[in-house]
Each structure stands twice: as C-alpha cells, then as structure tokens.
Amino acid sequence: MKHLIPDFEKMKERFPAGFESSLVLPCLHRIQADRGFVADEDIDGLVAYLGVPRVQVEEVLSYYTMLRREGIGRTHLQVCRNIACSMRGAEGVIEHACKRLGVKPGETTADGQFTLSTVECLGSCGTAPVMMVNDAYHENMTLAELDRLIEELRQP
Amino acid sequence: MTGRKLIMNFEVTPTSHTLAEYKARGGYATLGKALKMAPADITKEVTASGLLGHGGAAFPVGRKWGVMKPNPGEIHYLCANADEGEPGTFKDRWILENAPHLLVESMLITSYALGVRHAFVYIRGEFDLPYRRIQGAIDEAYAAGLLGKPVPGTDFALDIVVYRGAGSYVCGEASGLITSIEGRKPYPRNRPPRLTVRGLFQKPTVINNVESLANITGIIRMGAEEFRKVGTAKSPGTQLVSISGHIAKPGVYEVEYGYPWVKFLDEDCGGMLHGAKLKCVVPGGISTKVLTRAEIEPLTLCHESVNPAGSGLGSGGMIAIAEGTCMVRFLQVLLRFYHHESCGQCTPCREGMGWMHKIIDRIVAGKGVPEDIERLYAISEANDGTTICGMGDAAGYATVGILNKYRDEFEYWIANGRSKLDGRLECRA
C-alpha cells in the first residue's frame, strides 16, 4: 500500500482541511484498483496513514458491495438483474452466462478468467439489459453479444 | 415533441460535453451575471422560480436553500446528489455524461449564493463514464481558472471534489450521502436537525439532486419570471423522464410539465414494444405506486395532476409494463432489491424487508398461504413512518400499489401454485 501514498496525498489536496476521515473510501477504491481487493496489510497501512480507528475502515469495507476482501477473476462480469433489465431479458442473460462459464453467480471459473456476479440497478434501464465488464457498461446485451464478449475476453 | 427544453437543448456530439463547446453555447456567461448579483438575490430568484427538487420528493429548492442562512466566515457545504440509484432512473447520468459543465456552472452559482467554499459531487461507484465526464469537466474548469482560486474580479472561489460511492442505494438518501462522505457506512440520520442546519461534519449543508442543480443556471440566465412560463403554474419548468421497460423507444426525454401522459407514451416513445398493450406504468422510480392505463388516460405529466391519482412523478424513472407481465414476479424483484439495499439501521426496515422478501419468494415457490397477502400489507403499514429514512416507507408504497391493483394475481398464485399469466417479466413479440 505504501507505494500508493503519493496518490493518496494528491486526493487529500482536493479535500478541505480536516477531512482525513473522508479519505477512507477513496483510498480503499485506490487500493482495490491496484491490488484487485483489499488485504489485511492494506487495512493496517490505511489506519496508520489516516489516523482513523481500525473499526471505521472495517465498517466501510464490510458495508459497501463494491469493495472486496478477496481476489476475483481477471474479468469481472456483473449482470444487472433489477426490474428494468429483467423486463428486457436479464434473466436469460444470467442463465446463459452461467451455462457458458460453468459457474453460478458469485463464482469464478476454474481458470481464474471470469467472475460472474449479479447486481442491482446500474442506472442503465433505458439500454437494458446491461452488463458491466470490469468498469465498462455493455448495454442492450444479447446472448450473441455475450458469447462474442466471452470469446474475445478469454485468454489462451 | 415533448414541449420546450431547458436542459437537453443542444445537439449531443462526441465533443459537446467539453468546456470549449459549452462556452460556445453560451456557457459560463450566466456565472458572470450571477457574480454581479447579491447572493441573497440569487436565492430569491430560485425561490420565485418555484423550482421543485428532482430527486424524488419534489421539495421546493428555494425553500431548502432558505433554511441555510449564509453567515460570512462560517463554513457551509453543497453536495450534488449524483448517486442515481432508484431503479428505473437514469436521467442524472445524461447530465453528467453530456452536460457536465452545466452542473459545474450551476454549482458555482449555487455556492456563491449560499456562501459555500467547498462543494462535492457524490456519484455512484458503478458510474464510470459519468465519473470521467464530470471529473474531466471539473479538471477543465480548474485549468481555466473557474475553480480553485477566486473568479477574476471577485473574492469568490470554489473547490469541487468528486466523491465516488461504492454500491449502496441508501447513499442516495441525503443524510446517508453525508455520512458516506464522512467516511463511514451510510446510515441515514434523524431529523431534526435538518441537514441545512447541521449536515456534513455538523456544518450547514445543502444537498440537491443533479437535475435540480442543472436548472439553476437557466433560472438565473432567464430570470424566474421567464422560467415560470415553461411548465404549469404548480410545476414550473421541465422534467427529465427516463423511460424503460416494455416501451418501443426507451431513453431520456425532457418533458415540459403539463404534457399529456398517454401522448408521451404513444407518440414520443413510439408506443409499446412489439405493439403490446400497456398494463400499467411506474411513474417515477419503483418506489412510486403503479398506475393503470385507464388511470393515466386523463393525466398530464405534472405534480398537480399525478399526485391526486395516488402516485407521484418521483425521480422521473418511468417504467412501462405490458399486458401479460406477471406482477407477482415483478414485486418479487422489487422486494429482493429493497431487502438487499436496506442498510440495517432501523428494525422495521431491516427485518420487514427480509420478511417481505421471504414471503414473496415463498409465494413464487408455490408455498404461499392465503394470509401472506395480508402479511405483506401489515408489514408495509408497520414500516410506514417508523424508520429514519424513507426507504422502508417506499418499499411499502410500491408493495401496496401493486397489491391493491393486482391482488387477483397473488391470490391465483397462492391458490394454484403458479402464475395466473405465464410468470414472465419479458414482453415477447
């Protein structure tokens, strides 16, 4: 985590003075972008760097669904299953993804390539169904497009 | 056409979100005008405009601002609520992606009016392009000297921090949002004190929805009187309606308040998908009660028309539902969502959402009992007004709205162990 401190310092500059506590979430985002998840040593490092209680970092980590304590596959597929997406075929997309990848939602393929997750509304209801591939939205998903994406992303 | 436009009034191109093009459209000229006005006069103008909040509650923006009495030397904060998460809603995303400088200019004007030195944009963590666009616009504004140091010729300066959430519906609730920025889990807070009295780190804070703020520049540019000529007497201006579901042309439409509802669906949105018939519509986010085709027939899209019908325009997240859609499965998806997103602070919501989710799952599994319908009603009622934030209430409204109108579908599933329709949410050709 120590190598990220220059980045943390840059983030800090944008905040008003006395907002160290606010940096917990942005720092955790940054750590996760770097490592793929938040490890025990990151928590130790962040507590020391920000001077906030350890329980606060744990509380934030355990609450927010986007933060992870364990690594996942190289490609994270997150399919929205909320109402607007379900009305436009999300259930079929999830079923198809499970079959294609041989996993259930929440699981990672044996080769460590894909993790499949189902998520609630991504705010892309007008272009439903929507799936996130890592950070990027893929809208108006079809089964054919899902097949194409999986082929494209699967590394030899 | 859905009436006059105040926000979506330019052609979207791959570069229309940039500072250069925003300025070419007259952008940041209103900031100059605002900085020549007395701060209190800006609040007066916004109050006179009758602008209603676009986050869902339609609270008058001017009245919210009016509670915060800017005292020179004291700290005040402004937060733009870009944690768009109410299912069915994706209109703030349009502003963040396509008109980020309109939000920045509006936040500058608002901050000047309210004596704010530091402002925040709280954006949901999943929004990637919207985040890059608003952060890009803010970076451009810093480079152009509009942010970070006194605006030339004045002693007014503003810093804007973009704060990314991490996947939590409750952060869209104003006090939950503030708690999140404070670096803790986003438990909403009891009022009073209002956030405009004690908000972020106990300092007076105004939290406005992105679309509400985006209207400020237009109001100051044209003046309250001109603004009020758009829309209706009780709902001045326009609303960004994000429509999804079984509709031929889903998307974001700027609708002038008072526009006929059925005309909007049938003509502007191209009617229903695959020529289906409209069963009912979620007016403004899933927490607003569904209205049937017959109910919306005489209505126009404005608060004074929709509210008496027992629902509301909410966040503008409209979902069109075709005949044949199973409302039991529909409610199942909603209740799973509410259960998932309950923050767990208040017992009625934490437990109630779980119970309701279990009951609806049991019904869909064919193991429902006749009393389950009354139980759903009872839990909805028990939640109403007994939780710190409105989420517990909202889940109840959505549930009661569907049960009242489609009780037969629930009774059928309980009695027969299967859907009265064919249990689908999709609309097939």
Interface residues (C-beta under 8 A of the other chain):
Chain A: R14 F15 P16 G18 F19 S21 S22 L23 V24 L25 P26 L28 H29 V52 Q56 E59 V60 Y63 Y64 T65 M66 L67 R81 N82 I83 A84 S86 M87 R88 G89 E91 G92 V119 E120 C121 L122 G123 S124 C125 G126 T127 A128 M132 D135 A136 Y137
Chain B: E84 G85 E86 P87 G88 T89 F90 R93 R117 H118 R124 G125 E126 F127 D128 L129 D159 V161 Y163 R164 G165 A166 G167 S168 Y169 S180 I181 E182 G183 R184 K185 P186 F201 S242 I243 S244 G245 H246 P250 G251 V252 I286 G317 I319 I321 T325 F330 V333 L334 F337 H340 E341 C343 L425 E426 C427
